[in-house]
Amino acid sequence: MTGRDIAMKFLRRSGELFLLDLSHVPEAQYAQVQGVAGRSPQDFVGEVVGFNQLVIESLRTGRFPRPDAEARAALVARLSTIPVAADAFRQSVDALVEEFAKASDEELTKRVVAPWGERLSLLELVHDTAVHINYHGAQLAYVQALHGDGVNHWRD
């Protein structure tokens, strides 16, 4: 198994686990901000889908596009229900895997500047994207726990 194969497997598995966590968020809590300084699960999904789209564009063009706050807010608003959000998320991961598979080894070593200022190869960026998905999946699991569901649904 190559490094590319491992990265693709990690990305796909991260997507599967995120969808499991999303499917167990209480519908009544999906658009609700959690706590005083928290965010809603809807916002988490919007961030992940939006970031995935930026990485897809990076794989296509070899440069990381500037995030757009208005576009992100509009995306979050469109993800108004869990089924709509799950579909958009699934499509973003499928497109990400497809673009990653098409990229040559040379393209994957090309460096881009991420929004946080770090210079990363596209391969590193894909890895960080899977980590980003897992990070927000954990937030979804925490929302479940806050509302009485302490089950690890990754084992369902």
C-alpha positions in Angstrom: 0.0 0.0 0.0 1.4 3.4 -1.0 1.4 6.6 0.9 -1.3 7.8 -1.5 -3.4 4.7 -0.8 -3.1 5.3 2.9 -4.0 9.0 2.6 -7.1 8.1 0.5 -8.2 5.4 3.0 -7.8 7.9 5.9 -9.8 10.5 4.1 -12.6 8.1 3.2 -12.7 6.7 6.7 -12.8 10.1 8.2 -15.8 10.9 6.0 -17.6 7.8 7.0 -17.1 8.4 10.8 -18.1 12.1 10.4 -21.4 11.0 8.8 -22.0 8.5 11.6 -21.6 11.3 14.1 -23.7 13.7 12.1 -26.5 11.1 11.9 -26.8 11.0 15.7 -27.0 14.7 16.4 -30.4 15.4 17.8 -32.4 17.2 15.1 -33.5 19.9 17.6 -29.9 20.7 18.3 -28.6 20.8 14.8 -28.9 24.6 14.3 -28.5 25.5 18.0 -25.4 27.2 19.3 -24.0 25.0 22.1 -23.1 27.1 25.2 -22.2 30.7 25.5 -19.3 30.8 23.1 -20.0 27.6 21.1 -21.1 27.0 17.6 -23.9 24.9 16.1 -23.5 21.5 14.5 -24.8 23.2 11.3 -21.8 25.6 11.5 -19.4 22.7 12.0 -20.7 21.0 8.9 -20.5 24.2 6.9 -16.9 24.7 7.9 -15.9 21.2 6.9 -17.8 21.2 3.6 -16.4 24.7 2.8 -12.8 23.7 3.7 -13.2 20.5 1.6 -14.3 22.7 -1.4 -11.2 24.9 -0.9 -8.9 21.8 -0.9 -10.6 20.5 -4.0 -9.9 23.8 -5.7 -6.3 23.6 -4.5 -5.9 20.1 -6.1 -7.4 21.4 -9.3 -5.4 24.6 -9.6 -2.3 24.1 -7.5 -3.1 27.1 -5.3 -5.2 27.5 -2.2 -8.1 30.0 -2.8 -8.8 32.7 -0.3 -11.7 31.7 2.0 -14.8 33.9 1.6 -16.8 34.7 4.7 -20.0 35.6 2.8 -19.8 32.4 0.7 -19.2 30.3 3.9 -22.2 31.9 5.6 -24.4 31.2 2.6 -23.2 27.6 2.5 -24.0 27.1 6.2 -27.5 28.6 5.6 -28.1 26.1 2.8 -27.2 23.2 5.1 -30.5 23.7 6.9 -31.2 20.1 7.8 -29.1 17.1 8.7 -30.1 15.1 5.5 -29.1 18.1 3.3 -25.9 18.6 5.3 -25.0 14.9 5.1 -25.5 14.9 1.3 -23.4 18.0 0.8 -20.7 16.6 3.0 -20.7 13.2 1.2 -20.4 15.0 -2.1 -17.5 17.1 -0.9 -15.6 14.0 0.3 -16.3 12.1 -2.9 -15.1 15.1 -5.0 -12.0 15.4 -2.8 -11.1 11.7 -3.2 -11.7 12.0 -7.0 -9.4 15.0 -7.3 -6.8 13.5 -5.1 -6.8 10.3 -7.2 -6.3 12.3 -10.4 -3.3 14.3 -9.1 0.1 13.1 -10.2 2.8 12.5 -7.6 4.5 15.6 -8.8 1.4 17.7 -8.3 0.9 16.3 -4.8 4.4 17.6 -3.8 3.6 21.1 -5.0 3.4 23.5 -2.0 0.6 25.9 -1.4 0.1 28.5 1.3 -2.8 27.5 3.6 -5.1 30.2 5.0 -3.2 30.0 8.3 0.1 30.9 6.6 1.8 27.4 6.5 3.3 26.2 3.3 2.1 22.6 2.8 2.4 20.1 0.0 -1.0 19.1 -1.5 -0.5 15.7 0.0 0.0 17.2 3.5 -3.1 19.4 2.9 -5.2 16.3 2.1 -3.9 14.7 5.3 -4.8 17.8 7.3 -8.2 17.8 5.7 -8.9 14.4 7.1 -7.7 15.5 10.5 -10.0 18.6 10.2 -13.0 16.3 9.4 -12.2 14.2 12.5 -11.8 17.3 14.7 -15.3 18.5 13.8 -16.7 15.0 14.0 -15.6 14.9 17.6 -17.5 18.1 18.2 -20.6 16.5 16.8 -20.1 13.6 19.2 -19.8 16.0 22.1 -23.1 17.6 21.2 -24.7 14.2 21.2 -23.2 13.6 24.7 -24.4 17.0 26.0 -27.9 15.9 25.1 -27.8 12.4 26.7 -26.3 10.2 24.0 -23.0 8.9 25.3 -22.7 6.0 22.8 -19.7 5.7 20.5 -21.6 5.3 17.2 -18.5 4.4 15.3 -19.1 0.9 16.5 -22.8 0.7 15.4 
